[in-house]
Amino acid sequence: MSEPDEVRVWTGEQGPAAVSAAAPADAGHAPGEPLPPTRDAVRDALDHARHAAAILFGAPGTRPFAIRYWTGHVEPSRTGVPSATVVIARPGALRRMLLPPSELSIVEALMSGDVDVDGDLESLIGMAEEIRARIASPSIAARLAWHLFRLPSESAPSPVRASRAAETVQRDGHAHQPARDRAAIRYHYDVGNDFYALWLDARMVYSCAVYEHEVDPEEGLAQAQVAKLDLVCRKLGLRPGDRLLDVGCGWGALVIHAAEHYGVNAVGITLSDAQAALASERIAAAGIADRCRVEIRDYRALAPLGPFDRISSVGMVEHVGIAKLPEYFAALYAALRPGGLLLNHGIVSVNAARPAGPWSWLERRLWKRDAFIDQYVFPDARLTTLAPVIALGEAAGFETRDVESLREHYARTLRAWVRRLERRRDDAVRLADLRTYRTWRLYMSASAWGFAQGSINVVQTLFAKPNAGKAEVPLRRSL
């Protein structure tokens, strides 16, 4: 590969700077500062990075994506115009990302800016599994390590690990105790109302929308979220005067919609101060404070509020923890009057139902699978399959009346959110920071990929509290 007269090298967060290949290595640098890399050092690092990329992803021109290196060199995709370009931003980026290799180290490289993706990030989410499969071969792993160890061992550009939940939320107390649950919810939701408002719809519904037509996911987002709110209300059969409890109410969209359009008396509970404050402001602005309110309250402390005619729980069950599901369903059962209905809407795992090999637990631990979500997005959240959700709901006394998957709808919802977030990147960085922007872009892109691939699902389960055989549900679900 011929080198240009001017070699582009990375000089830190400020970006690439042109350094003349003919200039002395110490020309113009201040005393005590590290010397800039020589042309040979730049060329060697680029050569090892390119070899490592070829081992991981195949030869240039055979990949579905392009790669751009910190020097400005670009390896094209096989498609000519790629949907995405992987940006290797620094000489030591691949070394930090893959020594030792894990799903978490790959994610942290994206969060720190060592590696970035221009274009469709979702299209590259499966790349982590491809890396894992390749390096499972000892010969491939050895060849890769030989090149990685010859890359610079420079310091990471951004200490993202300091923001891990293990350093804050998960340091004290046991998982899914009330105090730690509240800290976990605040870790995610108290990033700031203005940040979420950048990419959610005007009602700030932070759960799966329901698309009625084949419309552009982003353009149809607001209408699809109203359709989801109506779907929940219709499944619950809300009538004027009913008492509705919304567990994990977010910014109050459902309780406000139900009070305004179905005439119910609604109470929402959340553990996020930021959500409760904005929800209360919106309720007051709508003039419905006499029949709608939001409280900061744990689901285990519902006794003073009940009984309710109907309960909705949208996007809450994922945060409860598998071990706490019996307590969760028991609390909702106690808060509901006989004959009442519970609509439980939550994400469930599909992969967990597949047979696991005898060493799968070790592979999962070493690869740190799902650690990204646990450490940087939803601390302590765990997905289970649908079967335990139904079984434990019934064990608490509920009767299962309806189950509906909305998997494809959530993939579309997440794609709309990602596009809206990417368009407001500068505002997101100003309101939060660059790490937060990268984290949310990555986790929502990965989630969209998971729903589209069928590795995760989102399911609405309608439960009834028995009342001498009488259930307040229609004879058929209205399609």
C-alpha positions as CSV (number, residue, x, y, z in Angstrom):
1,M,0.0,0.0,0.0
2,S,1.5,3.3,-1.0
3,E,1.6,6.1,1.6
4,P,0.7,9.7,0.8
5,D,3.2,12.4,1.4
6,E,1.1,13.6,4.4
7,V,0.2,11.0,7.0
8,R,-3.0,11.5,9.1
9,V,-2.5,10.7,12.7
10,W,-4.8,10.9,15.8
11,T,-3.9,13.5,18.3
12,G,-6.6,13.0,20.9
13,E,-10.2,14.2,21.3
14,Q,-9.5,17.1,19.0
15,G,-9.4,14.7,16.0
16,P,-6.9,13.8,13.3
17,A,-4.2,16.3,12.4
18,A,-1.9,16.4,9.4
19,V,1.7,15.6,10.2
20,S,4.3,16.0,7.5
21,A,6.2,12.7,6.9
22,A,9.4,14.7,6.2
23,A,9.3,16.7,9.5
24,P,11.7,15.6,12.3
25,A,9.9,13.5,15.0
26,D,10.6,16.2,17.6
27,A,10.0,19.3,15.5
28,G,8.0,22.0,17.3
29,H,6.9,20.0,20.3
30,A,7.0,21.6,23.8
31,P,9.5,20.3,26.3
32,G,8.1,17.5,28.5
33,E,5.3,16.6,26.0
34,P,5.3,13.1,24.4
35,L,6.8,13.0,20.9
36,P,4.3,12.7,18.1
37,P,4.3,9.3,16.3
38,T,6.8,8.9,13.5
39,R,5.7,8.0,10.0
40,D,7.0,4.4,10.6
41,A,5.0,4.1,13.8
42,V,1.8,5.3,12.1
43,R,2.3,2.9,9.3
44,D,3.1,0.0,11.6
45,A,0.0,0.6,13.7
46,L,-2.2,0.9,10.6
47,D,-0.8,-2.3,9.2
48,H,-1.5,-4.3,12.4
49,A,-5.0,-2.7,12.7
50,R,-5.8,-3.7,9.2
51,H,-4.6,-7.2,9.7
52,A,-6.7,-7.5,12.9
53,A,-9.8,-6.3,11.0
54,A,-9.2,-8.8,8.2
55,I,-8.9,-11.6,10.7
56,L,-12.2,-10.5,12.4
57,F,-14.3,-9.5,9.5
58,G,-12.7,-10.9,6.3
59,A,-10.7,-9.2,3.6
60,P,-11.5,-5.6,2.5
61,G,-14.2,-5.5,-0.1
62,T,-15.8,-8.7,1.1
63,R,-17.6,-7.1,4.1
64,P,-21.1,-5.5,4.1
65,F,-19.6,-2.4,5.8
66,A,-16.7,-0.1,5.2
67,I,-13.9,0.6,7.7
68,R,-12.3,4.0,8.1
69,Y,-9.0,4.3,10.1
70,W,-7.7,7.2,12.2
71,T,-5.3,8.0,9.4
72,G,-8.1,8.6,6.9
73,H,-7.6,5.4,5.0
74,V,-10.9,3.7,4.0
75,E,-11.5,0.0,3.2
76,P,-14.6,-0.2,1.0
77,S,-17.6,-2.5,1.5
78,R,-18.6,-5.1,-1.0
79,T,-21.7,-3.1,-1.8
80,G,-20.0,0.1,-3.0
81,V,-22.2,2.4,-1.0
82,P,-22.3,0.9,2.5
83,S,-25.2,1.3,4.9
84,A,-22.6,1.7,7.7
85,T,-18.9,2.6,8.2
86,V,-17.0,1.4,11.2
87,V,-14.6,4.1,12.3
88,I,-11.4,3.0,14.1
89,A,-10.7,6.3,15.7
90,R,-7.3,5.7,17.4
91,P,-4.2,3.4,17.0
92,G,-4.9,1.6,20.3
93,A,-8.6,1.2,19.8
94,L,-8.7,-2.4,18.7
95,R,-6.3,-3.4,21.4
96,R,-8.5,-2.0,24.1
97,M,-11.6,-3.4,22.5
98,L,-10.3,-7.0,22.2
99,L,-7.8,-7.5,25.0
100,P,-9.4,-9.4,26.6
101,P,-12.4,-9.8,24.3
102,S,-15.9,-9.6,25.6
103,E,-19.3,-8.2,24.6
104,L,-18.8,-5.5,27.3
105,S,-15.3,-4.5,26.1
106,I,-16.7,-4.1,22.5
107,V,-19.5,-1.9,23.8
108,E,-17.2,0.2,25.9
109,A,-15.1,0.9,22.9
110,L,-18.2,2.3,21.2
111,M,-19.1,4.3,24.3
112,S,-15.7,5.8,24.7
113,G,-15.4,6.8,21.0
114,D,-12.5,4.4,20.3
115,V,-14.8,2.9,17.7
116,D,-17.8,4.6,16.1
117,V,-20.3,3.8,13.5
118,D,-21.4,6.2,10.8
119,G,-24.7,5.2,9.3
120,D,-27.0,2.3,10.3
121,L,-25.8,1.1,13.7
122,E,-28.5,-1.6,13.9
123,S,-27.1,-3.3,10.8
124,L,-23.8,-4.0,12.7
125,I,-25.2,-5.2,16.0
126,G,-24.7,-8.9,15.1
127,M,-21.0,-8.1,14.7
128,A,-20.2,-8.9,18.4
129,E,-21.5,-12.4,18.0
130,E,-19.5,-12.8,14.8
131,I,-16.4,-11.8,16.7
132,R,-17.1,-14.2,19.5
133,A,-17.6,-17.1,17.0
134,R,-14.3,-16.3,15.2
135,I,-12.1,-16.0,18.2
136,A,-13.5,-19.3,19.6
137,S,-10.9,-20.8,17.2
138,P,-7.5,-21.0,19.0
139,S,-5.6,-20.5,15.8
140,I,-7.6,-17.4,14.9
141,A,-7.4,-16.0,18.4
142,A,-3.6,-16.4,18.4
143,R,-3.2,-14.7,15.0
144,L,-5.4,-11.8,16.2
145,A,-3.6,-11.4,19.5
146,W,-0.2,-11.2,17.7
147,H,-1.4,-8.1,15.9
148,L,-3.3,-6.6,18.8
149,F,-0.3,-6.7,21.1
150,R,1.7,-4.7,18.5
151,L,-0.8,-1.9,18.6
152,P,-0.1,1.1,21.0
153,S,-1.1,0.6,24.6
154,E,-2.3,4.2,24.9
155,S,-4.7,5.3,27.6
156,A,-8.5,5.1,26.9
157,P,-9.8,8.4,25.7
158,S,-12.9,8.4,27.9
159,P,-13.1,6.6,31.3
160,V,-16.6,5.2,30.7
161,R,-16.2,2.5,33.4
162,A,-16.5,5.1,36.1
163,S,-20.2,5.4,35.2
164,R,-20.9,1.7,35.6
165,A,-23.9,0.9,37.8
166,A,-21.5,-1.3,39.8
167,E,-19.8,1.8,41.0
168,T,-23.0,3.5,42.2
169,V,-26.3,1.6,42.2
170,Q,-25.1,-1.9,42.7
171,R,-22.4,-1.1,45.3
172,D,-24.6,-1.4,48.3
173,G,-27.6,-3.5,49.3
174,H,-29.2,-6.5,47.7
175,A,-30.8,-6.5,44.3
176,H,-34.5,-5.6,44.2
177,Q,-34.8,-4.3,47.7
178,P,-36.8,-1.1,47.7
179,A,-33.9,1.3,48.2
180,R,-31.8,-0.3,45.5
181,D,-34.7,-0.5,43.1
182,R,-35.3,3.2,43.5
183,A,-31.6,3.9,42.8
184,A,-31.7,1.7,39.7
185,I,-34.7,3.5,38.3
186,R,-33.1,6.9,39.0
187,Y,-29.9,5.7,37.3
188,H,-31.9,5.3,34.0
189,Y,-34.7,7.8,34.2
190,D,-33.2,10.8,35.9
191,V,-30.9,11.5,33.0
192,G,-33.2,14.4,32.4
193,N,-36.7,15.0,31.1
194,D,-35.4,17.3,28.4
195,F,-33.1,14.5,27.1
196,Y,-36.0,12.1,26.7
197,A,-38.2,14.8,25.2
198,L,-35.7,15.1,22.3
199,W,-36.6,11.7,20.8
200,L,-39.9,10.5,22.4
201,D,-43.2,11.6,21.1
202,A,-45.0,14.7,22.6
203,R,-46.7,12.5,25.3
204,M,-43.3,11.0,26.2
205,V,-44.5,7.4,26.0
206,Y,-41.4,5.3,26.7
207,S,-42.8,1.8,25.6
208,C,-43.8,-0.1,22.5
209,A,-46.0,1.8,20.1
210,V,-48.7,0.0,18.1
211,Y,-48.6,0.7,14.4
212,E,-52.0,0.3,12.6
213,H,-50.7,0.8,9.1
214,E,-47.4,0.4,7.1
215,V,-46.3,4.0,7.7
216,D,-42.8,5.3,8.2
217,P,-42.0,4.4,11.9
218,E,-40.8,7.9,12.7
219,E,-43.6,9.8,11.0
220,G,-46.3,7.6,12.5
221,L,-44.8,7.5,16.0
222,A,-47.2,9.9,17.7
223,Q,-50.3,8.2,16.2
224,A,-48.9,4.7,17.0
225,Q,-48.4,5.7,20.7
226,V,-52.0,6.9,21.0
227,A,-53.0,3.6,19.4
228,K,-51.1,1.7,22.1
229,L,-52.7,3.8,24.9
230,D,-56.1,3.1,23.5
231,L,-55.2,-0.6,23.1
232,V,-54.4,-0.9,26.8
233,C,-57.5,1.0,27.8
234,R,-59.8,-1.1,25.6
235,K,-58.3,-4.4,26.8
236,L,-58.9,-3.3,30.4
237,G,-62.5,-2.3,29.4
238,L,-62.2,1.0,31.1
239,R,-65.5,2.7,32.0
240,P,-66.3,6.2,33.5
241,G,-65.7,6.1,37.2
242,D,-63.4,3.1,37.3
243,R,-60.3,3.4,39.5
244,L,-57.2,2.7,37.5
245,L,-53.7,2.1,38.9
246,D,-50.7,2.4,36.5
247,V,-47.6,0.7,37.9
248,G,-44.4,2.3,36.6
249,C,-46.3,5.2,35.0
250,G,-43.4,7.0,33.4
251,W,-44.3,10.6,32.6
252,G,-48.0,9.9,33.1
253,A,-49.2,9.5,29.5
254,L,-51.5,6.5,30.2
255,V,-53.1,7.9,33.3
256,I,-53.7,11.2,31.6
257,H,-55.1,9.6,28.4
258,A,-57.4,7.3,30.5
259,A,-58.7,10.1,32.6
260,E,-59.3,12.4,29.6
261,H,-60.8,9.9,27.2
262,Y,-62.3,7.1,29.4
263,G,-63.4,9.1,32.4
264,V,-61.5,7.1,35.0
265,N,-60.0,8.1,38.3
266,A,-56.3,7.3,37.7
267,V,-53.3,6.9,40.0
268,G,-49.8,6.4,38.6
269,I,-46.8,5.3,40.6
270,T,-43.1,5.7,39.7
271,L,-39.8,5.7,41.6
272,S,-38.3,8.5,39.5
273,D,-38.5,12.0,40.9
274,A,-38.0,13.5,37.5
275,Q,-40.9,11.6,36.0
276,A,-43.2,12.3,38.8
277,A,-42.5,16.0,38.7
278,L,-43.2,16.4,35.0
279,A,-46.3,14.1,35.1
280,S,-47.8,16.2,37.9
281,E,-47.2,19.4,35.8
282,R,-48.9,17.8,32.8
283,I,-51.9,16.6,34.9
284,A,-52.3,20.1,36.3
285,A,-52.0,21.7,32.9
286,A,-54.7,19.3,31.6
287,G,-57.1,20.4,34.4
288,I,-57.7,16.8,35.6
289,A,-55.9,16.9,39.0
290,D,-59.2,16.1,40.7
291,R,-59.2,12.6,39.1
292,C,-55.6,11.9,38.2
293,R,-52.4,11.9,40.1
294,V,-48.9,10.5,40.1
295,E,-47.0,9.4,43.3
296,I,-43.5,8.2,44.1
297,R,-44.3,4.8,45.5
298,D,-42.9,1.2,45.4
299,Y,-45.2,-1.5,44.1
300,R,-44.8,-3.3,47.4
301,A,-46.6,-0.4,49.2
302,L,-50.0,-0.4,47.4
303,A,-52.2,-1.2,50.4
304,P,-53.1,2.4,51.3
305,L,-54.3,3.1,47.7
306,G,-56.6,0.2,46.8
307,P,-58.7,-1.4,45.9
308,F,-58.7,-0.7,42.1
309,D,-61.0,-1.8,39.3
310,R,-58.2,-2.0,36.8
311,I,-54.4,-2.1,36.9
312,S,-52.0,-1.5,34.1
313,S,-48.2,-2.3,34.2
314,V,-46.4,-1.3,31.1
315,G,-42.7,-1.8,30.9
316,M,-42.4,-2.5,34.6
317,V,-42.1,-6.2,35.0
318,E,-38.6,-6.3,33.5
319,H,-37.3,-4.3,36.5
320,V,-38.9,-6.5,39.1
321,G,-36.4,-9.4,39.0
322,I,-37.4,-13.0,38.5
323,A,-37.1,-13.9,42.2
324,K,-39.5,-11.1,43.0
325,L,-42.2,-11.9,40.5
326,P,-44.3,-13.8,43.1
327,E,-44.2,-10.7,45.4
328,Y,-45.0,-8.5,42.4
329,F,-48.1,-10.4,41.4
330,A,-49.2,-10.9,45.0
331,A,-49.1,-7.1,45.5
332,L,-51.1,-6.4,42.4
333,Y,-53.6,-9.1,43.2
334,A,-54.2,-7.7,46.6
335,A,-54.6,-4.2,45.2
336,L,-57.3,-5.3,42.7
337,R,-61.0,-5.9,43.5
338,P,-62.5,-9.3,42.7
339,G,-63.5,-9.4,39.0
340,G,-60.9,-6.7,38.2
341,L,-58.4,-6.9,35.4
342,L,-54.6,-6.5,35.2
343,L,-52.8,-5.7,31.9
344,N,-49.2,-6.7,32.2
345,H,-47.1,-5.4,29.3
346,G,-43.4,-6.4,29.3
347,I,-40.3,-7.6,27.4
348,V,-39.5,-11.3,27.7
349,S,-36.6,-13.4,26.5
350,V,-36.7,-15.9,23.8
351,N,-33.2,-17.2,23.8
352,A,-33.4,-18.3,27.4
353,A,-35.9,-21.0,26.4
354,R,-33.3,-22.7,24.2
355,P,-31.3,-25.6,25.5
356,A,-28.0,-24.6,27.0
357,G,-24.7,-26.6,26.8
358,P,-22.9,-27.7,30.0
359,W,-20.4,-24.9,29.7
360,S,-22.8,-22.1,28.6
361,W,-22.6,-20.5,32.1
362,L,-18.9,-20.2,31.8
363,E,-19.0,-18.8,28.2
364,R,-21.7,-16.3,29.3
365,R,-19.5,-15.2,32.3
366,L,-16.3,-14.8,30.3
367,W,-18.0,-13.1,27.3
368,K,-20.0,-10.9,29.8
369,R,-23.1,-11.3,27.8
370,D,-25.8,-8.7,28.7
371,A,-23.5,-6.9,31.0
372,F,-23.9,-3.7,29.0
373,I,-27.6,-3.4,29.8
374,D,-26.9,-4.3,33.5
375,Q,-24.0,-1.9,33.9
376,Y,-25.0,1.1,31.8
377,V,-28.7,1.1,31.0
378,F,-31.1,-0.8,33.3
379,P,-29.2,-1.9,36.5
380,D,-30.5,-5.2,38.0
381,A,-33.0,-5.7,35.2
382,R,-33.4,-9.3,34.1
383,L,-35.5,-10.8,31.4
384,T,-37.3,-14.1,31.8
385,T,-39.3,-16.1,29.3
386,L,-43.1,-15.7,29.0
387,A,-43.9,-19.0,30.7
388,P,-42.8,-18.0,34.2
389,V,-44.7,-14.7,33.9
390,I,-47.9,-16.5,33.2
391,A,-47.2,-19.3,35.7
392,L,-46.4,-16.9,38.6
393,G,-49.3,-14.6,37.8
394,E,-51.6,-17.6,38.0
395,A,-49.9,-18.8,41.1
396,A,-50.8,-15.5,42.7
397,G,-54.4,-16.3,41.9
398,F,-54.9,-14.6,38.5
399,E,-56.7,-16.2,35.6
400,T,-55.0,-15.6,32.2
401,R,-57.5,-14.2,29.6
402,D,-55.4,-13.0,26.7
403,V,-51.9,-12.9,25.4
404,E,-50.6,-10.8,22.5
405,S,-47.1,-10.4,21.1
406,L,-46.2,-6.9,19.8
407,R,-42.6,-7.8,18.8
408,E,-42.5,-6.3,15.3
409,H,-44.1,-3.1,16.7
410,Y,-41.3,-2.6,19.2
411,A,-38.6,-2.9,16.5
412,R,-40.3,-0.2,14.6
413,T,-40.7,2.0,17.7
414,L,-37.1,1.7,18.6
415,R,-36.0,2.6,15.0
416,A,-38.1,5.7,15.2
417,W,-36.5,6.7,18.5
418,V,-32.9,6.1,17.2
419,R,-33.5,8.2,14.1
420,R,-34.9,11.0,16.3
421,L,-32.0,10.8,18.7
422,E,-29.4,10.8,15.9
423,R,-31.0,13.9,14.4
424,R,-30.8,15.7,17.7
425,R,-27.3,14.5,18.6
426,D,-25.8,17.9,19.4
427,D,-28.8,18.8,21.7
428,A,-28.5,15.4,23.4
429,V,-24.8,15.9,24.1
430,R,-25.5,19.4,25.5
431,L,-28.3,18.2,27.8
432,A,-26.5,15.0,29.0
433,D,-23.1,14.2,27.6
434,L,-21.5,12.3,24.7
435,R,-21.3,9.0,26.6
436,T,-25.0,9.1,27.3
437,Y,-25.8,9.8,23.7
438,R,-23.6,6.9,22.6
439,T,-25.1,4.6,25.2
440,W,-28.7,5.3,24.3
441,R,-28.1,5.1,20.6
442,L,-26.4,1.8,21.1
443,Y,-28.9,0.2,23.4
444,M,-31.9,1.2,21.4
445,S,-30.2,0.0,18.1
446,A,-29.3,-3.3,19.8
447,S,-32.9,-3.7,21.1
448,A,-34.4,-3.0,17.7
449,W,-32.1,-5.7,16.3
450,G,-33.1,-8.1,19.0
451,F,-36.9,-7.6,18.4
452,A,-36.4,-7.8,14.6
453,Q,-34.4,-11.0,14.9
454,G,-36.8,-12.6,17.4
455,S,-34.3,-13.0,20.3
456,I,-36.5,-10.9,22.5
457,N,-40.3,-10.3,22.5
458,V,-42.8,-7.9,24.1
459,V,-46.0,-9.4,25.3
460,Q,-49.3,-8.0,26.7
461,T,-50.9,-10.5,29.1
462,L,-54.4,-9.8,30.4
463,F,-55.1,-11.3,33.8
464,A,-58.4,-11.4,35.7
465,K,-59.0,-11.7,39.4
466,P,-61.6,-14.4,39.8
467,N,-65.0,-13.5,41.1
468,A,-67.2,-16.6,41.3
469,G,-66.5,-17.4,37.7
470,K,-67.4,-13.9,36.4
471,A,-64.8,-12.1,34.3
472,E,-65.3,-8.6,33.0
473,V,-63.9,-9.3,29.6
474,P,-65.7,-9.4,26.2
475,L,-66.5,-12.7,24.6
476,R,-63.8,-12.0,21.9
477,R,-60.9,-9.7,21.6
478,S,-61.6,-6.9,19.1
479,L,-59.0,-7.2,16.3
